[in-house]
Amino acid sequence: MIEPVNLIEYNESVSITVDEESAGERLDKILSAVLCDYSRSFVQGLFSGGLVLCRGKAVTKSFKPKCGDVIEFTVPEPKEISLEPENIPLDIMYEDNDLLVVNKPRGMVVHPAPGNYGSTLVNALLWHCQGNLSGINGVIRPGIVHRIDKDTSGLLLVAKNDFAHISLSQQISAHSLDREYRAVIHGHLKEPAGVIDAPIGRNPNDRKKMCVTTRNSKNAVTHYEVLEEYKDFSFLRLKLETGRTHQIRVHMAHIGHPVAGDPVYGPKNGVSALNGQCLHAAVLGFIHPSTNEHIIIEAPLPSYFTEFLRRINK
């Protein structure tokens, strides 16, 4: 298998050599696996722009290269995107001149992405903060220090200036920022408390998914504690030591107890009535960048979560 290519500089020419395993595959499939940090639609755009070459000639996405063929491509400069502030109500749990903590509802996307440039948390923040957000993460993710999934509810930390953003990011890197979740999972765990220490990386068979793997992965550690057991489910407190993409969902599925309602890592006949996973970012603790005060914010369980607990407790 061809090794994935990490994020590269714009307008940089990159070349890969097709190996025996990839020979005969459609080229768009090969590049989607190689460019694992880019969307499938982005890869398709490379072909439509004539930016993918084999033997010096532009090729189509359906082209099937031979073993030993050298494929060359260039990632173009991104188109500038103008984000509009939107007057969307926010549940703000804490706010001052440096930062704010938002209790994000389930179903809200954190920041714009191709095909979804409106009604995101960032659009709402631009309105609420009147543009006063840190610029470290660029125009698409102003103020966003960390993320949670669209279908995960709960607390999200937002920086209003670069000083606060740097301080909070350093706390995340040092694993000193406290992040606790509540989740309902399928089945019962053998131990009432424990640690899942398993590296997470991109799923080589499906770039939209993550998985436990030792290949091109990063260490991931999740602490768990069982709060309550029901007939077919368990209610957990989870604490992140690291913050990998889909970490809790991947770790719980890896040990055979996926999050209830998870449409990606859960069972095919999962809890469809939940319309998403039963996962809530409940506690956020950090050192304030300016005052050095230790602040802890707690968000109560949302109604979808408490209603599901009520149903399984019958």
Short mmCIF file of the C-alpha atoms (twelve columns), coordinates in Angstrom:
data_MODEL
# 
_entry.id   MODEL 
# 
loop_
_atom_site.group_PDB 
_atom_site.id 
_atom_site.type_symbol 
_atom_site.label_atom_id 
_atom_site.label_alt_id 
_atom_site.label_comp_id 
_atom_site.label_asym_id 
_atom_site.label_seq_id 
_atom_site.Cartn_x 
_atom_site.Cartn_y 
_atom_site.Cartn_z 
_atom_site.pdbx_PDB_model_num 
ATOM 1   C CA . MET A 1   0.000   0.000  0.000   1 
ATOM 2   C CA . ILE A 2   1.252   3.509  -0.851  1 
ATOM 3   C CA . GLU A 3   2.044   5.524  2.274   1 
ATOM 4   C CA . PRO A 4   -0.392  8.412  2.917   1 
ATOM 5   C CA . VAL A 5   0.829   11.936 2.168   1 
ATOM 6   C CA . ASN A 6   0.349   14.414 5.003   1 
ATOM 7   C CA . LEU A 7   -0.751  18.007 4.474   1 
ATOM 8   C CA . ILE A 8   1.469   19.624 1.869   1 
ATOM 9   C CA . GLU A 9   2.276   23.145 0.724   1 
ATOM 10  C CA . TYR A 10  -0.014  24.763 -1.832  1 
ATOM 11  C CA . ASN A 11  1.307   24.694 -5.405  1 
ATOM 12  C CA . GLU A 12  3.911   22.090 -4.398  1 
ATOM 13  C CA . SER A 13  4.411   19.301 -6.919  1 
ATOM 14  C CA . VAL A 14  4.097   15.856 -5.339  1 
ATOM 15  C CA . SER A 15  4.810   12.493 -6.907  1 
ATOM 16  C CA . ILE A 16  3.943   8.951  -5.865  1 
ATOM 17  C CA . THR A 17  4.937   5.622  -7.377  1 
ATOM 18  C CA . VAL A 18  2.184   3.066  -7.887  1 
ATOM 19  C CA . ASP A 19  2.947   -0.249 -6.190  1 
ATOM 20  C CA . GLU A 20  1.689   -3.760 -6.979  1 
ATOM 21  C CA . GLU A 21  -1.155  -3.517 -4.482  1 
ATOM 22  C CA . SER A 22  -2.526  -0.313 -6.032  1 
ATOM 23  C CA . ALA A 23  -1.897  -1.162 -9.692  1 
ATOM 24  C CA . GLY A 24  -5.114  -1.500 -11.701 1 
ATOM 25  C CA . GLU A 25  -7.192  0.516  -9.222  1 
ATOM 26  C CA . ARG A 26  -8.998  3.673  -10.297 1 
ATOM 27  C CA . LEU A 27  -6.681  6.603  -9.761  1 
ATOM 28  C CA . ASP A 28  -9.241  8.656  -7.825  1 
ATOM 29  C CA . LYS A 29  -9.504  5.803  -5.300  1 
ATOM 30  C CA . ILE A 30  -5.722  5.640  -4.989  1 
ATOM 31  C CA . LEU A 31  -5.368  9.382  -4.418  1 
ATOM 32  C CA . SER A 32  -8.245  9.453  -1.910  1 
ATOM 33  C CA . ALA A 33  -6.328  6.941  0.191   1 
ATOM 34  C CA . VAL A 34  -3.022  8.755  -0.248  1 
ATOM 35  C CA . LEU A 35  -4.415  12.251 0.453   1 
ATOM 36  C CA . CYS A 36  -6.088  11.189 3.685   1 
ATOM 37  C CA . ASP A 37  -6.270  14.765 5.030   1 
ATOM 38  C CA . TYR A 38  -8.360  15.961 2.085   1 
ATOM 39  C CA . SER A 39  -11.980 15.294 1.195   1 
ATOM 40  C CA . ARG A 40  -13.027 13.002 -1.645  1 
ATOM 41  C CA . SER A 41  -14.597 15.956 -3.471  1 
ATOM 42  C CA . PHE A 42  -11.285 17.828 -3.215  1 
ATOM 43  C CA . VAL A 43  -9.505  14.897 -4.885  1 
ATOM 44  C CA . GLN A 44  -12.118 14.844 -7.663  1 
ATOM 45  C CA . GLY A 45  -11.437 18.542 -8.210  1 
ATOM 46  C CA . LEU A 46  -7.768  17.831 -8.897  1 
ATOM 47  C CA . PHE A 47  -8.774  15.720 -11.880 1 
ATOM 48  C CA . SER A 48  -11.286 18.236 -13.239 1 
ATOM 49  C CA . GLY A 49  -8.581  20.889 -13.030 1 
ATOM 50  C CA . GLY A 50  -6.115  18.756 -15.002 1 
ATOM 51  C CA . LEU A 51  -3.709  18.705 -12.062 1 
ATOM 52  C CA . VAL A 52  -3.055  14.948 -12.001 1 
ATOM 53  C CA . LEU A 53  -0.440  13.667 -14.441 1 
ATOM 54  C CA . CYS A 54  0.887   10.257 -15.447 1 
ATOM 55  C CA . ARG A 55  3.836   10.056 -17.836 1 
ATOM 56  C CA . GLY A 56  3.584   13.823 -18.221 1 
ATOM 57  C CA . LYS A 57  -0.037  13.825 -19.425 1 
ATOM 58  C CA . ALA A 58  -3.226  14.789 -17.559 1 
ATOM 59  C CA . VAL A 59  -5.344  11.749 -16.696 1 
ATOM 60  C CA . THR A 60  -8.949  11.236 -15.645 1 
ATOM 61  C CA . LYS A 61  -10.208 9.939  -12.319 1 
ATOM 62  C CA . SER A 62  -11.069 6.557  -13.867 1 
ATOM 63  C CA . PHE A 63  -7.514  6.042  -15.151 1 
ATOM 64  C CA . LYS A 64  -5.979  2.769  -13.923 1 
ATOM 65  C CA . PRO A 65  -2.192  3.075  -13.576 1 
ATOM 66  C CA . LYS A 66  0.306   0.235  -13.872 1 
ATOM 67  C CA . CYS A 67  2.795   -0.857 -11.243 1 
ATOM 68  C CA . GLY A 68  5.752   1.518  -11.354 1 
ATOM 69  C CA . ASP A 69  3.831   4.420  -12.890 1 
ATOM 70  C CA . VAL A 70  4.736   7.776  -11.357 1 
ATOM 71  C CA . ILE A 71  1.724   9.961  -10.607 1 
ATOM 72  C CA . GLU A 72  2.302   13.693 -10.209 1 
ATOM 73  C CA . PHE A 73  -0.169  16.190 -8.830  1 
ATOM 74  C CA . THR A 74  -0.319  19.699 -7.434  1 
ATOM 75  C CA . VAL A 75  -2.553  21.018 -4.660  1 
ATOM 76  C CA . PRO A 76  -3.811  24.462 -5.721  1 
ATOM 77  C CA . GLU A 77  -4.323  27.483 -3.493  1 
ATOM 78  C CA . PRO A 78  -7.718  27.298 -1.745  1 
ATOM 79  C CA . LYS A 79  -10.436 29.661 -2.825  1 
ATOM 80  C CA . GLU A 80  -10.980 32.469 -0.356  1 
ATOM 81  C CA . ILE A 81  -14.148 31.953 1.633   1 
ATOM 82  C CA . SER A 82  -16.166 34.742 3.201   1 
ATOM 83  C CA . LEU A 83  -18.057 33.656 6.299   1 
ATOM 84  C CA . GLU A 84  -21.170 35.533 7.315   1 
ATOM 85  C CA . PRO A 85  -22.145 36.217 10.944  1 
ATOM 86  C CA . GLU A 86  -25.520 34.648 11.745  1 
ATOM 87  C CA . ASN A 87  -27.823 35.530 14.615  1 
ATOM 88  C CA . ILE A 88  -28.100 31.985 16.007  1 
ATOM 89  C CA . PRO A 89  -28.861 31.670 19.747  1 
ATOM 90  C CA . LEU A 90  -25.992 30.265 21.828  1 
ATOM 91  C CA . ASP A 91  -26.066 28.631 25.258  1 
ATOM 92  C CA . ILE A 92  -23.073 30.414 26.806  1 
ATOM 93  C CA . MET A 93  -21.891 28.914 30.093  1 
ATOM 94  C CA . TYR A 94  -18.999 31.350 30.684  1 
ATOM 95  C CA . GLU A 95  -17.652 34.476 29.007  1 
ATOM 96  C CA . ASP A 96  -15.111 37.246 29.597  1 
ATOM 97  C CA . ASN A 97  -12.735 39.353 27.488  1 
ATOM 98  C CA . ASP A 98  -10.437 36.409 26.713  1 
ATOM 99  C CA . LEU A 99  -12.700 33.450 26.078  1 
ATOM 100 C CA . LEU A 100 -16.101 31.870 26.248  1 
ATOM 101 C CA . VAL A 101 -17.451 28.376 26.850  1 
ATOM 102 C CA . VAL A 102 -20.417 27.333 24.716  1 
ATOM 103 C CA . ASN A 103 -22.793 24.441 25.376  1 
ATOM 104 C CA . LYS A 104 -23.184 23.221 21.796  1 
ATOM 105 C CA . PRO A 105 -26.439 21.475 20.907  1 
ATOM 106 C CA . ARG A 106 -26.334 18.138 19.145  1 
ATOM 107 C CA . GLY A 107 -26.688 18.527 15.381  1 
ATOM 108 C CA . MET A 108 -24.734 21.798 15.104  1 
ATOM 109 C CA . VAL A 109 -21.540 21.705 13.022  1 
ATOM 110 C CA . VAL A 110 -18.617 23.473 14.729  1 
ATOM 111 C CA . HIS A 111 -16.961 25.123 11.722  1 
ATOM 112 C CA . PRO A 112 -17.679 25.459 7.990   1 
ATOM 113 C CA . ALA A 113 -16.514 22.782 5.567   1 
ATOM 114 C CA . PRO A 114 -17.111 22.109 1.866   1 
ATOM 115 C CA . GLY A 115 -20.837 21.817 1.298   1 
ATOM 116 C CA . ASN A 116 -21.695 23.319 4.682   1 
ATOM 117 C CA . TYR A 117 -20.734 26.980 5.019   1 
ATOM 118 C CA . GLY A 118 -23.713 28.225 7.020   1 
ATOM 119 C CA . SER A 119 -25.544 27.752 10.318  1 
ATOM 120 C CA . THR A 120 -22.385 26.560 12.051  1 
ATOM 121 C CA . LEU A 121 -21.108 27.452 15.508  1 
ATOM 122 C CA . VAL A 122 -18.503 29.708 13.902  1 
ATOM 123 C CA . ASN A 123 -21.221 31.665 12.067  1 
ATOM 124 C CA . ALA A 124 -23.001 32.147 15.398  1 
ATOM 125 C CA . LEU A 125 -19.769 33.152 17.177  1 
ATOM 126 C CA . LEU A 126 -18.955 35.770 14.522  1 
ATOM 127 C CA . TRP A 127 -22.298 37.406 15.276  1 
ATOM 128 C CA . HIS A 128 -22.090 37.099 19.052  1 
ATOM 129 C CA . CYS A 129 -18.450 38.236 19.368  1 
ATOM 130 C CA . GLN A 130 -18.693 40.815 16.576  1 
ATOM 131 C CA . GLY A 131 -15.617 39.347 14.940  1 
ATOM 132 C CA . ASN A 132 -13.480 39.459 18.107  1 
ATOM 133 C CA . LEU A 133 -12.064 35.941 17.868  1 
ATOM 134 C CA . SER A 134 -8.510  34.605 17.700  1 
ATOM 135 C CA . GLY A 135 -7.122  34.220 14.200  1 
ATOM 136 C CA . ILE A 136 -4.648  31.403 14.809  1 
ATOM 137 C CA . ASN A 137 -6.750  28.785 13.017  1 
ATOM 138 C CA . GLY A 138 -7.510  31.026 10.061  1 
ATOM 139 C CA . VAL A 139 -10.708 32.330 8.534   1 
ATOM 140 C CA . ILE A 140 -12.579 29.005 8.642   1 
ATOM 141 C CA . ARG A 141 -12.071 28.287 12.348  1 
ATOM 142 C CA . PRO A 142 -11.693 31.620 14.165  1 
ATOM 143 C CA . GLY A 143 -11.507 31.133 17.924  1 
ATOM 144 C CA . ILE A 144 -11.902 27.365 17.801  1 
ATOM 145 C CA . VAL A 145 -9.448  25.799 20.270  1 
ATOM 146 C CA . HIS A 146 -10.797 22.244 20.066  1 
ATOM 147 C CA . ARG A 147 -13.738 20.513 18.400  1 
ATOM 148 C CA . ILE A 148 -16.509 18.062 19.137  1 
ATOM 149 C CA . ASP A 149 -18.516 16.095 16.588  1 
ATOM 150 C CA . LYS A 150 -21.670 17.451 15.006  1 
ATOM 151 C CA . ASP A 151 -23.799 14.855 16.801  1 
ATOM 152 C CA . THR A 152 -22.033 15.266 20.156  1 
ATOM 153 C CA . SER A 153 -23.511 17.850 22.502  1 
ATOM 154 C CA . GLY A 154 -21.720 19.796 25.199  1 
ATOM 155 C CA . LEU A 155 -18.943 22.178 26.129  1 
ATOM 156 C CA . LEU A 156 -16.612 23.843 23.676  1 
ATOM 157 C CA . LEU A 157 -13.852 26.337 24.486  1 
ATOM 158 C CA . VAL A 158 -13.509 29.440 22.289  1 
ATOM 159 C CA . ALA A 159 -10.666 31.988 22.370  1 
ATOM 160 C CA . LYS A 160 -11.301 35.669 21.691  1 
ATOM 161 C CA . ASN A 161 -7.653  36.566 21.152  1 
ATOM 162 C CA . ASP A 162 -4.403  34.875 20.146  1 
ATOM 163 C CA . PHE A 163 -2.908  35.135 23.643  1 
ATOM 164 C CA . ALA A 164 -5.772  33.115 25.110  1 
ATOM 165 C CA . HIS A 165 -5.731  30.677 22.209  1 
ATOM 166 C CA . ILE A 166 -2.021  29.893 22.647  1 
ATOM 167 C CA . SER A 167 -2.404  29.392 26.406  1 
ATOM 168 C CA . LEU A 168 -5.382  27.065 26.063  1 
ATOM 169 C CA . SER A 169 -3.753  25.106 23.221  1 
ATOM 170 C CA . GLN A 170 -0.669  24.587 25.380  1 
ATOM 171 C CA . GLN A 171 -2.882  23.171 28.130  1 
ATOM 172 C CA . ILE A 172 -4.368  20.715 25.649  1 
ATOM 173 C CA . SER A 173 -0.887  19.681 24.469  1 
ATOM 174 C CA . ALA A 174 0.245   19.206 28.084  1 
ATOM 175 C CA . HIS A 175 -2.904  17.149 28.861  1 
ATOM 176 C CA . SER A 176 -3.738  19.566 31.690  1 
ATOM 177 C CA . LEU A 177 -7.079  20.688 30.289  1 
ATOM 178 C CA . ASP A 178 -9.831  18.574 31.880  1 
ATOM 179 C CA . ARG A 179 -12.479 17.155 29.535  1 
ATOM 180 C CA . GLU A 180 -15.143 14.832 30.892  1 
ATOM 181 C CA . TYR A 181 -17.901 13.214 28.877  1 
ATOM 182 C CA . ARG A 182 -21.040 11.260 29.658  1 
ATOM 183 C CA . ALA A 183 -22.064 8.419  27.379  1 
ATOM 184 C CA . VAL A 184 -24.451 5.503  27.117  1 
ATOM 185 C CA . ILE A 185 -22.808 2.419  25.633  1 
ATOM 186 C CA . HIS A 186 -24.018 -0.989 24.532  1 
ATOM 187 C CA . GLY A 187 -23.575 -3.810 27.053  1 
ATOM 188 C CA . HIS A 188 -21.699 -4.063 30.339  1 
ATOM 189 C CA . LEU A 189 -17.985 -3.615 30.979  1 
ATOM 190 C CA . LYS A 190 -16.001 -6.235 32.891  1 
ATOM 191 C CA . GLU A 191 -14.465 -3.670 35.250  1 
ATOM 192 C CA . PRO A 192 -16.279 -0.733 36.922  1 
ATOM 193 C CA . ALA A 193 -13.417 1.592  35.946  1 
ATOM 194 C CA . GLY A 194 -10.386 1.412  33.683  1 
ATOM 195 C CA . VAL A 195 -8.184  2.919  31.002  1 
ATOM 196 C CA . ILE A 196 -8.225  2.332  27.242  1 
ATOM 197 C CA . ASP A 197 -4.742  2.990  25.862  1 
ATOM 198 C CA . ALA A 198 -4.844  2.292  22.116  1 
ATOM 199 C CA . PRO A 199 -3.412  4.393  19.243  1 
ATOM 200 C CA . ILE A 200 -5.828  5.887  16.729  1 
ATOM 201 C CA . GLY A 201 -5.291  6.629  13.046  1 
ATOM 202 C CA . ARG A 202 -7.170  6.907  9.767   1 
ATOM 203 C CA . ASN A 203 -8.972  3.731  8.697   1 
ATOM 204 C CA . PRO A 204 -7.069  2.552  5.590   1 
ATOM 205 C CA . ASN A 205 -10.246 1.085  4.104   1 
ATOM 206 C CA . ASP A 206 -12.473 4.114  4.703   1 
ATOM 207 C CA . ARG A 207 -10.857 7.548  5.047   1 
ATOM 208 C CA . LYS A 208 -13.991 8.975  6.689   1 
ATOM 209 C CA . LYS A 209 -13.463 6.686  9.662   1 
ATOM 210 C CA . MET A 210 -10.819 6.388  12.347  1 
ATOM 211 C CA . CYS A 211 -9.687  3.128  13.910  1 
ATOM 212 C CA . VAL A 212 -7.311  1.627  16.458  1 
ATOM 213 C CA . THR A 213 -4.125  0.974  14.509  1 
ATOM 214 C CA . THR A 214 -0.362  1.161  14.863  1 
ATOM 215 C CA . ARG A 215 0.059   2.517  11.345  1 
ATOM 216 C CA . ASN A 216 0.281   6.314  10.906  1 
ATOM 217 C CA . SER A 217 -1.428  6.707  14.269  1 
ATOM 218 C CA . LYS A 218 -1.170  8.809  17.421  1 
ATOM 219 C CA . ASN A 219 -1.376  7.622  21.000  1 
ATOM 220 C CA . ALA A 220 -4.857  7.875  22.509  1 
ATOM 221 C CA . VAL A 221 -5.864  7.363  26.137  1 
ATOM 222 C CA . THR A 222 -9.407  7.327  27.542  1 
ATOM 223 C CA . HIS A 223 -10.335 6.810  31.215  1 
ATOM 224 C CA . TYR A 224 -13.797 5.431  32.024  1 
ATOM 225 C CA . GLU A 225 -15.993 4.820  35.052  1 
ATOM 226 C CA . VAL A 226 -19.374 3.065  35.104  1 
ATOM 227 C CA . LEU A 227 -22.031 5.257  36.730  1 
ATOM 228 C CA . GLU A 228 -25.042 2.997  36.197  1 
ATOM 229 C CA . GLU A 229 -25.910 -0.286 34.521  1 
ATOM 230 C CA . TYR A 230 -29.174 -1.107 32.745  1 
ATOM 231 C CA . LYS A 231 -30.419 -4.246 31.062  1 
ATOM 232 C CA . ASP A 232 -28.630 -3.773 27.726  1 
ATOM 233 C CA . PHE A 233 -26.700 -0.538 28.285  1 
ATOM 234 C CA . SER A 234 -24.310 1.219  30.660  1 
ATOM 235 C CA . PHE A 235 -24.026 4.890  31.616  1 
ATOM 236 C CA . LEU A 236 -20.400 6.075  31.777  1 
ATOM 237 C CA . ARG A 237 -18.223 8.947  32.882  1 
ATOM 238 C CA . LEU A 238 -15.264 9.296  30.481  1 
ATOM 239 C CA . LYS A 239 -12.194 11.478 30.752  1 
ATOM 240 C CA . LEU A 240 -9.917  12.268 27.841  1 
ATOM 241 C CA . GLU A 241 -6.181  12.222 28.413  1 
ATOM 242 C CA . THR A 242 -5.643  12.878 24.706  1 
ATOM 243 C CA . GLY A 243 -7.996  14.360 22.129  1 
ATOM 244 C CA . ARG A 244 -7.976  12.362 18.912  1 
ATOM 245 C CA . THR A 245 -10.690 12.517 16.265  1 
ATOM 246 C CA . HIS A 246 -13.686 10.374 17.347  1 
ATOM 247 C CA . GLN A 247 -11.568 9.097  20.258  1 
ATOM 248 C CA . ILE A 248 -14.311 7.961  22.644  1 
ATOM 249 C CA . ARG A 249 -16.426 6.494  19.852  1 
ATOM 250 C CA . VAL A 250 -13.487 4.568  18.382  1 
ATOM 251 C CA . HIS A 251 -12.201 3.326  21.744  1 
ATOM 252 C CA . MET A 252 -15.592 2.109  22.932  1 
ATOM 253 C CA . ALA A 253 -16.270 0.338  19.632  1 
ATOM 254 C CA . HIS A 254 -12.786 -1.185 19.777  1 
ATOM 255 C CA . ILE A 255 -13.514 -2.902 23.107  1 
ATOM 256 C CA . GLY A 256 -16.897 -4.114 21.876  1 
ATOM 257 C CA . HIS A 257 -19.126 -1.544 23.592  1 
ATOM 258 C CA . PRO A 258 -19.948 1.191  21.046  1 
ATOM 259 C CA . VAL A 259 -21.730 4.380  22.018  1 
ATOM 260 C CA . ALA A 260 -25.504 4.023  21.762  1 
ATOM 261 C CA . GLY A 261 -26.839 5.572  18.569  1 
ATOM 262 C CA . ASP A 262 -23.432 5.916  16.906  1 
ATOM 263 C CA . PRO A 263 -24.218 5.625  13.171  1 
ATOM 264 C CA . VAL A 264 -20.575 5.130  12.149  1 
ATOM 265 C CA . TYR A 265 -18.958 2.873  14.744  1 
ATOM 266 C CA . GLY A 266 -22.052 1.299  16.275  1 
ATOM 267 C CA . PRO A 267 -24.054 -1.759 15.206  1 
ATOM 268 C CA . LYS A 268 -26.085 -1.563 11.998  1 
ATOM 269 C CA . ASN A 269 -29.261 -2.227 13.975  1 
ATOM 270 C CA . GLY A 270 -28.384 0.461  16.523  1 
ATOM 271 C CA . VAL A 271 -30.640 2.861  18.398  1 
ATOM 272 C CA . SER A 272 -32.140 4.731  15.445  1 
ATOM 273 C CA . ALA A 273 -34.512 6.725  17.652  1 
ATOM 274 C CA . LEU A 274 -31.552 8.692  19.054  1 
ATOM 275 C CA . ASN A 275 -30.711 10.239 15.656  1 
ATOM 276 C CA . GLY A 276 -27.047 10.316 16.665  1 
ATOM 277 C CA . GLN A 277 -24.752 9.111  19.407  1 
ATOM 278 C CA . CYS A 278 -25.600 9.439  23.095  1 
ATOM 279 C CA . LEU A 279 -22.430 11.368 23.942  1 
ATOM 280 C CA . HIS A 280 -22.191 14.643 25.862  1 
ATOM 281 C CA . ALA A 281 -19.173 16.829 26.740  1 
ATOM 282 C CA . ALA A 282 -20.214 17.498 30.328  1 
ATOM 283 C CA . VAL A 283 -17.218 19.048 32.134  1 
ATOM 284 C CA . LEU A 284 -14.474 21.422 31.028  1 
ATOM 285 C CA . GLY A 285 -11.684 22.524 33.369  1 
ATOM 286 C CA . PHE A 286 -8.832  24.891 32.507  1 
ATOM 287 C CA . ILE A 287 -6.455  27.525 33.861  1 
ATOM 288 C CA . HIS A 288 -7.576  31.001 32.812  1 
ATOM 289 C CA . PRO A 289 -4.916  32.548 30.529  1 
ATOM 290 C CA . SER A 290 -4.979  35.964 32.221  1 
ATOM 291 C CA . THR A 291 -5.942  35.316 35.853  1 
ATOM 292 C CA . ASN A 292 -4.421  31.818 36.344  1 
ATOM 293 C CA . GLU A 293 -7.673  30.879 38.054  1 
ATOM 294 C CA . HIS A 294 -8.722  27.232 37.775  1 
ATOM 295 C CA . ILE A 295 -12.163 27.297 36.170  1 
ATOM 296 C CA . ILE A 296 -14.490 24.319 35.956  1 
ATOM 297 C CA . ILE A 297 -17.649 24.474 33.834  1 
ATOM 298 C CA . GLU A 298 -20.340 21.798 33.920  1 
ATOM 299 C CA . ALA A 299 -23.160 21.363 31.408  1 
ATOM 300 C CA . PRO A 300 -26.243 19.385 32.468  1 
ATOM 301 C CA . LEU A 301 -27.338 16.405 30.425  1 
ATOM 302 C CA . PRO A 302 -29.527 17.536 27.507  1 
ATOM 303 C CA . SER A 303 -33.099 16.339 27.121  1 
ATOM 304 C CA . TYR A 304 -32.331 13.717 24.452  1 
ATOM 305 C CA . PHE A 305 -29.871 12.111 26.867  1 
ATOM 306 C CA . THR A 306 -32.086 12.137 29.970  1 
ATOM 307 C CA . GLU A 307 -35.042 10.846 27.948  1 
ATOM 308 C CA . PHE A 308 -32.990 7.893  26.704  1 
ATOM 309 C CA . LEU A 309 -31.844 7.112  30.258  1 
ATOM 310 C CA . ARG A 310 -35.484 7.191  31.345  1 
ATOM 311 C CA . ARG A 311 -36.495 4.781  28.575  1 
ATOM 312 C CA . ILE A 312 -33.789 2.206  29.308  1 
ATOM 313 C CA . ASN A 313 -34.469 2.400  33.062  1 
ATOM 314 C CA . LYS A 314 -37.983 0.987  32.676  1 
# 
